[in-house]
Amino acid sequence: MRFIKIAAKVENYSNALTWLAELTQVNSSSRFYDYLKILNEIVDSSDLPNGGTSENQMDKIIEKYGENAVRGATLETDELIEIHNAFRNEPNIIPKLLLDKIVVGKLSEAEEEADKPNSANPRNTLFELTVAARVQSSGLYSKLNEDADIVFNFRNYKVFIECKRFFGEKNFESHVRKSNEQLIKRYKKFGLPKNSLGICPIGFPLFSLTKVLNSEQLFLRANSIEEATLMLSDKVTELVKKNRQLIMRKSHSNTIVTGFYFRLPVMLPSGFGNMSWWKFFQHYQHPQHKFYRVFDQISQKLESKDTA
């Protein structure tokens, strides 16, 4: 888990936004330009000796723009930076259709309605591209929008990832079920247990918890990074522990890992920034399980790679 300060990323975000505008039409009314305005105001409001922006100043900005707009300006901009870093030299990897989708979303995440899938598509797609960027930056070379949300090759394995964003804990079971149904279709289409070339299909669901964690208070307030890390780690561990049997029951034998991701804005005495987290929980801990070693190696690559 790492803490990302706002002031250090404005130039990187401007470069990422310019790159995005070269690949697809980004209207001046796009939330991505509103985010740049908010970011600059956060930096201009810096009032701490270390260059950070205090909780008092951040509360003024939140009052001016609204919690959801400021939250989006701090979170989604990091994601766009990561996508830019991963694909700026190979933009053709990302189908233009996916870039077209991410630029049309509402400014406020609160305007998304879980029962109207189209309203959530821009941020769902942004999450998929963020995961693809993580895969790409880890040296695993992702392919998008083919047989699954994300596909890559690892040794003699074809690896499929299905990405889901949670809108609330109540839809945990349905997301687990749906993602694994989709993975099973990929496995069967590709050929179980192996295809004619001896390549075995495996995969995992990766769930975004960004909208669920700390949902009642959109900005996590803590006294230190260590305290914030512990608070969030405990929440995720509790969620996984509570649903572990469900995850294992719904998962195919070729799916022995479930991944979780979140990115949250954090208020600290030392300033304001973001906390991002990637974690993979193995369903079976025995080293002799047929996929244990390969998933362990993939998980380590994705958890440890610093992409921001």
C-alpha positions as CSV (number, residue, x, y, z in Angstrom):
1,M,0.0,0.0,0.0
2,R,1.4,3.4,-0.9
3,F,0.5,7.0,-0.2
4,I,0.4,9.4,-3.3
5,K,0.7,13.1,-2.7
6,I,-1.3,15.5,-4.9
7,A,1.2,18.2,-5.5
8,A,3.7,15.9,-7.2
9,K,1.3,14.7,-9.8
10,V,-0.2,17.8,-11.5
11,E,2.3,17.8,-14.3
12,N,2.0,14.1,-14.8
13,Y,-1.8,14.4,-15.0
14,S,-1.6,17.3,-17.5
15,N,0.7,15.1,-19.7
16,A,-1.7,12.1,-19.4
17,L,-4.7,14.3,-20.3
18,T,-2.9,15.7,-23.4
19,W,-2.1,12.1,-24.5
20,L,-5.7,11.1,-24.0
21,A,-7.0,14.0,-26.1
22,E,-4.7,12.9,-28.9
23,L,-6.3,9.5,-28.9
24,T,-10.0,10.3,-28.5
25,Q,-12.2,13.4,-28.4
26,V,-12.2,14.9,-24.9
27,N,-14.7,17.7,-24.7
28,S,-13.9,20.8,-22.5
29,S,-16.9,19.8,-20.4
30,S,-15.4,16.4,-19.6
31,R,-14.9,15.7,-15.9
32,F,-11.2,15.2,-16.6
33,Y,-10.7,18.9,-17.3
34,D,-12.8,19.7,-14.2
35,Y,-10.5,17.5,-12.2
36,L,-7.4,19.4,-13.4
37,K,-9.0,22.6,-12.2
38,I,-9.6,21.1,-8.7
39,L,-6.1,19.6,-8.5
40,N,-4.5,23.0,-9.3
41,E,-6.7,24.6,-6.5
42,I,-5.5,21.9,-4.0
43,V,-1.9,22.7,-4.9
44,D,-2.5,26.4,-4.8
45,S,-4.1,26.0,-1.3
46,S,-0.9,24.4,0.1
47,D,-0.3,25.7,3.6
48,L,1.9,23.2,5.3
49,P,5.7,23.4,5.6
50,N,6.2,20.2,3.6
51,G,4.2,21.5,0.7
52,G,1.0,19.6,1.7
53,T,-2.5,20.9,1.9
54,S,-4.1,20.9,5.4
55,E,-7.4,19.3,6.4
56,N,-8.8,22.8,6.9
57,Q,-7.9,23.9,3.4
58,M,-9.2,20.7,1.9
59,D,-12.5,21.1,3.7
60,K,-12.9,24.5,2.0
61,I,-12.3,23.0,-1.4
62,I,-14.7,20.2,-0.7
63,E,-17.3,22.7,0.4
64,K,-16.8,24.6,-2.9
65,Y,-16.8,21.7,-5.4
66,G,-18.6,18.9,-3.4
67,E,-17.2,15.7,-1.9
68,N,-17.7,13.5,-4.9
69,A,-16.1,15.9,-7.4
70,V,-13.0,16.4,-5.2
71,R,-12.8,12.6,-4.6
72,G,-12.9,12.0,-8.3
73,A,-10.3,14.6,-9.0
74,T,-7.8,12.9,-6.6
75,L,-8.6,9.3,-7.5
76,E,-9.3,9.0,-11.2
77,T,-6.5,11.3,-12.1
78,D,-4.0,8.8,-10.5
79,E,-5.6,6.1,-12.6
80,L,-5.3,8.0,-15.8
81,I,-1.6,8.7,-15.0
82,E,-1.0,5.0,-14.5
83,I,-2.7,4.2,-17.8
84,H,-0.6,6.8,-19.6
85,N,2.6,5.6,-18.0
86,A,1.9,2.0,-19.1
87,F,0.6,2.6,-22.7
88,R,2.0,5.9,-23.9
89,N,4.5,4.2,-26.1
90,E,2.0,1.6,-27.3
91,P,-1.4,3.3,-27.4
92,N,-2.8,0.9,-30.0
93,I,-3.1,-1.8,-27.3
94,I,-6.1,0.1,-26.0
95,P,-9.1,-0.1,-28.4
96,K,-10.4,3.4,-29.1
97,L,-13.9,2.3,-28.1
98,L,-12.6,1.9,-24.5
99,L,-11.1,5.4,-24.5
100,D,-14.3,6.8,-25.9
101,K,-16.2,5.3,-22.9
102,I,-14.1,6.7,-20.1
103,V,-14.3,10.4,-21.1
104,V,-18.1,10.7,-21.0
105,G,-18.8,10.0,-17.3
106,K,-20.6,12.3,-14.9
107,L,-18.4,14.6,-12.7
108,S,-19.8,13.1,-9.5
109,E,-19.6,9.3,-8.8
110,A,-22.7,9.7,-6.8
111,E,-24.7,10.1,-10.0
112,E,-23.9,6.6,-11.0
113,E,-26.9,4.3,-10.6
114,A,-26.1,0.6,-10.0
115,D,-29.4,-0.4,-11.7
116,K,-28.6,1.5,-14.9
117,P,-25.4,-0.1,-16.2
118,N,-24.7,2.5,-18.9
119,S,-24.2,5.3,-16.3
120,A,-21.5,3.2,-14.6
121,N,-19.7,2.2,-17.8
122,P,-17.2,5.1,-17.9
123,R,-15.8,4.3,-14.5
124,N,-16.1,0.6,-15.0
125,T,-14.0,0.9,-18.1
126,L,-11.5,3.2,-16.3
127,F,-11.0,0.5,-13.7
128,E,-10.4,-2.2,-16.4
129,L,-7.8,0.1,-18.0
130,T,-6.2,0.7,-14.6
131,V,-5.9,-3.1,-14.1
132,A,-4.5,-3.5,-17.6
133,A,-1.9,-0.8,-16.9
134,R,-0.9,-2.6,-13.8
135,V,-0.5,-5.8,-15.8
136,Q,1.4,-4.0,-18.5
137,S,3.8,-2.2,-16.1
138,S,4.5,-5.5,-14.4
139,G,5.9,-6.9,-17.6
140,L,3.0,-9.2,-18.3
141,Y,1.8,-7.5,-21.5
142,S,-1.9,-7.3,-21.4
143,K,-4.5,-7.6,-24.2
144,L,-7.8,-5.8,-23.8
145,N,-11.4,-6.6,-24.9
146,E,-10.6,-10.0,-26.4
147,D,-11.7,-13.1,-24.6
148,A,-12.1,-11.4,-21.2
149,D,-11.7,-7.9,-19.7
150,I,-7.9,-8.5,-19.7
151,V,-5.9,-11.4,-21.1
152,F,-2.1,-12.1,-20.9
153,N,0.2,-15.0,-21.3
154,F,2.4,-16.4,-18.6
155,R,4.7,-19.3,-19.4
156,N,2.3,-22.1,-20.6
157,Y,-0.8,-20.4,-19.2
158,K,-3.4,-18.1,-20.8
159,V,-4.5,-15.9,-17.9
160,F,-8.0,-14.2,-17.9
161,I,-9.0,-11.4,-15.6
162,E,-12.6,-10.3,-15.0
163,C,-13.0,-6.9,-13.4
164,K,-15.9,-5.9,-11.3
165,R,-16.6,-2.7,-9.3
166,F,-18.7,-3.1,-6.1
167,F,-21.4,-0.6,-5.5
168,G,-22.2,-2.1,-2.0
169,E,-21.5,-5.2,0.0
170,K,-24.9,-6.5,-0.7
171,N,-23.9,-7.4,-4.3
172,F,-20.8,-9.2,-3.3
173,E,-22.3,-12.7,-4.0
174,S,-23.7,-11.7,-7.4
175,H,-20.4,-10.2,-8.5
176,V,-18.5,-13.3,-7.3
177,R,-20.9,-15.6,-9.1
178,K,-21.0,-13.6,-12.3
179,S,-17.2,-13.1,-12.6
180,N,-16.6,-16.8,-12.1
181,E,-19.3,-17.8,-14.6
182,Q,-17.6,-15.5,-17.2
183,L,-14.2,-17.1,-16.4
184,I,-15.6,-20.6,-16.8
185,K,-16.8,-19.6,-20.3
186,R,-13.3,-18.4,-21.1
187,Y,-11.7,-21.6,-19.9
188,K,-14.1,-23.8,-21.9
189,K,-13.7,-21.7,-25.0
190,F,-10.0,-21.8,-24.8
191,G,-9.9,-25.5,-24.0
192,L,-9.8,-27.4,-20.7
193,P,-7.6,-28.7,-19.3
194,K,-5.2,-27.7,-22.1
195,N,-5.5,-26.8,-25.8
196,S,-3.7,-28.4,-28.7
197,L,-0.6,-26.4,-28.0
198,G,-0.5,-27.6,-24.3
199,I,-1.5,-24.2,-23.0
200,C,-3.7,-24.2,-19.9
201,P,-6.3,-21.5,-19.2
202,I,-6.4,-20.0,-15.7
203,G,-7.8,-16.7,-14.3
204,F,-9.0,-14.6,-11.5
205,P,-11.7,-12.0,-10.7
206,L,-10.4,-8.6,-9.5
207,F,-12.8,-6.5,-7.5
208,S,-12.6,-2.8,-6.9
209,L,-13.7,-1.8,-3.4
210,T,-13.1,1.9,-3.9
211,K,-16.8,2.8,-3.8
212,V,-17.6,0.5,-0.8
213,L,-14.8,1.2,1.6
214,N,-15.4,4.3,3.7
215,S,-18.6,5.0,1.8
216,E,-20.2,6.9,4.6
217,Q,-17.2,9.3,4.9
218,L,-15.7,9.7,1.4
219,F,-12.4,11.0,2.8
220,L,-10.5,8.7,5.3
221,R,-9.2,10.8,8.2
222,A,-6.3,9.3,10.2
223,N,-3.4,10.4,12.3
224,S,-0.7,8.7,10.3
225,I,-0.2,6.5,7.2
226,E,0.3,3.6,9.4
227,E,-3.0,4.1,11.1
228,A,-4.8,4.5,7.8
229,T,-3.2,1.4,6.4
230,L,-4.2,-0.7,9.4
231,M,-7.8,0.6,9.2
232,L,-8.2,-0.2,5.6
233,S,-6.3,-3.5,5.7
234,D,-8.6,-4.7,8.6
235,K,-11.7,-3.8,6.6
236,V,-10.6,-5.7,3.6
237,T,-9.5,-8.7,5.6
238,E,-12.8,-8.8,7.4
239,L,-14.7,-8.6,4.1
240,V,-12.6,-11.5,2.7
241,K,-12.9,-13.6,5.8
242,K,-16.6,-13.2,5.9
243,N,-17.0,-14.3,2.3
244,R,-14.2,-16.8,2.0
245,Q,-16.4,-19.9,1.8
246,L,-18.7,-18.2,-0.7
247,I,-15.7,-17.3,-2.9
248,M,-14.3,-20.8,-2.8
249,R,-17.7,-22.4,-3.4
250,K,-18.4,-20.3,-6.5
251,S,-14.9,-20.6,-8.0
252,H,-13.8,-23.0,-10.7
253,S,-10.8,-25.2,-9.9
254,N,-8.7,-23.1,-12.4
255,T,-9.5,-20.0,-10.4
256,I,-7.7,-20.1,-7.0
257,V,-7.1,-16.4,-6.4
258,T,-9.4,-13.5,-5.9
259,G,-7.9,-10.0,-6.2
260,F,-9.0,-6.8,-4.5
261,Y,-8.1,-3.2,-5.4
262,F,-9.0,0.2,-3.9
263,R,-7.8,3.8,-4.0
264,L,-9.0,6.2,-1.4
265,P,-8.3,9.9,-0.5
266,V,-6.7,10.3,3.0
267,M,-6.6,13.3,5.3
268,L,-3.5,13.3,7.5
269,P,-1.9,15.9,9.8
270,S,1.0,15.9,7.3
271,G,-1.3,16.7,4.4
272,F,-3.7,15.3,1.9
273,G,-3.1,12.4,-0.5
274,N,-4.3,9.1,-1.9
275,M,-3.8,5.6,-0.7
276,S,-3.8,2.7,-3.3
277,W,-3.8,-1.0,-2.5
278,W,-3.7,-4.3,-4.5
279,K,-4.0,-7.6,-2.8
280,F,-4.6,-11.2,-3.9
281,F,-6.0,-13.9,-1.6
282,Q,-5.3,-17.5,-2.6
283,H,-8.1,-19.9,-2.0
284,Y,-5.8,-22.8,-1.4
285,Q,-2.6,-22.3,0.6
286,H,-1.0,-25.7,-0.1
287,P,2.2,-25.3,-2.2
288,Q,1.5,-28.6,-4.0
289,H,-1.8,-27.3,-5.5
290,K,-1.3,-27.5,-9.3
291,F,-1.7,-23.7,-9.8
292,Y,-0.3,-22.4,-6.5
293,R,3.2,-21.5,-7.8
294,V,2.1,-19.7,-10.9
295,F,-0.6,-17.6,-9.1
296,D,1.9,-16.9,-6.4
297,Q,4.4,-15.5,-8.9
298,I,1.7,-13.5,-10.8
299,S,0.3,-12.1,-7.5
300,Q,3.7,-10.9,-6.4
301,K,4.3,-9.1,-9.6
302,L,1.0,-7.3,-9.5
303,E,1.1,-6.4,-5.8
304,S,4.7,-5.1,-5.8
305,K,4.9,-3.1,-9.0
306,D,4.9,0.6,-8.4
307,T,3.1,2.2,-11.4
308,A,2.3,5.7,-10.3
